[in-house]
Amino acid sequence: MAERVHLPIVEGPAAAEPAPRRRHPAWIRVPLPTKPTFFEVKQRVGELKLHTVCESASCPNIGECWSRRALTIMIMGDICTRSCRFCDVTTGRPLPLDPDEPRRVATMLGELDLEHTVITCVDRDDLPDFGGAHWAETIRAVKAACPTMTLEVLVGDFKGDTANADIVLDAAPDVFAHNLETVPRLSRQVRVQASYPRSYKILEHARRRGAVTKTGLMLGLGETQDEVVEVLREVAGLGVDIVTLGQYLAPSKSHLPIERYWSPAEFAELGRIATELGIAHVESGPLVRSSYHADGQAALVRDLRARAAQR
């Protein structure tokens, strides 16, 4: 689910990287987090024993986001049952679900007083419902604690089981997101246990249920622009409302290598194409991730929900 990256955090000129590591272009580097709010959020996450994709996936935007008190909580533990080759979240046998986790998630988000937030999860293929009931309990707890906040959930593919996706949808998240991650030609290599047909099935089902839907792609794994545009065309045809496009950054030498860096201008062009294809909202840039600037999208989400209600 989550892309783990190790970025050079710099103040002023970038420090030299070890010879074996490929140097990131200037537009990838991020400043060191220094604001007190960042450390306050970090401390509270630890006190409540929560996991965040910001930390587990070493998101490059953690300093910027946590300084605004924005974060993406990751539920159902920090051990994933899948072994996607772009991701550095631990793969293995997960611990049993924590029945108190929904309450602690709601407590954290209630304290942050956000207008919009994203919750994601590890894949739990070990559970009969893939975590659907835990998702629903978490959503309801958060909505009770934060009645004015809009909530986006970033879920797995439920192995294509729409009945278990319905458990999540019945809890009425404001946005239902599921990432495609890469283009079809590379999907088996990148996502390993996932498939495009299952992903499309879940997104299309959520759309038919009246949900605001969202997906995302990482670029730099060897895809061509034509392949990306074709996915955008298909996603637009499914009626997906929000799309994110960002640069893939390899977690380590044992993960898939970066085949190339897409420039800010190329990301801007893809964003323009996606908009012209009819996708309602697009975030496209090297540092874009699934929850990029999501904390500022409450008004957008409410507008998209109003449109969905009229479909």
Number of C-alpha atoms within 10 A of each C-alpha: 26 24 24 23 20 13 17 18 16 13 12 8 7 13 10 8 11 8 7 7 9 11 13 14 10 9 11 19 16 19 14 14 19 11 13 10 16 19 16 13 19 16 12 13 18 10 11 14 12 18 20 22 25 23 17 19 19 19 21 24 20 21 22 19 22 21 20 16 20 28 29 27 22 24 24 24 19 20 17 24 17 21 19 23 18 28 24 22 23 15 16 12 12 19 11 10 14 11 12 9 20 20 16 19 24 20 16 19 23 17 12 15 15 20 19 22 24 22 22 25 25 26 25 22 17 13 12 10 17 21 25 23 16 20 25 21 18 24 26 19 19 23 20 13 19 21 13 13 20 22 25 27 26 23 23 25 25 22 18 19 14 18 13 19 27 18 18 24 23 12 17 17 20 22 25 26 29 22 22 26 24 26 23 18 12 14 17 16 16 21 20 14 13 21 16 18 10 17 20 19 17 26 29 19 19 23 20 14 13 16 24 28 28 28 22 24 23 24 26 20 22 15 17 12 13 9 14 20 17 14 18 25 18 14 24 20 13 18 19 25 25 23 25 23 26 23 24 28 29 24 22 15 10 10 15 18 18 18 14 14 18 17 15 17 12 15 20 17 14 21 23 14 16 26 17 12 16 16 23 16 18 21 23 26 25 23 20 22 24 25 24 21 16 22 22 14 15 20 12 13 22 15 13 21 18 12 12 17 11 8 8
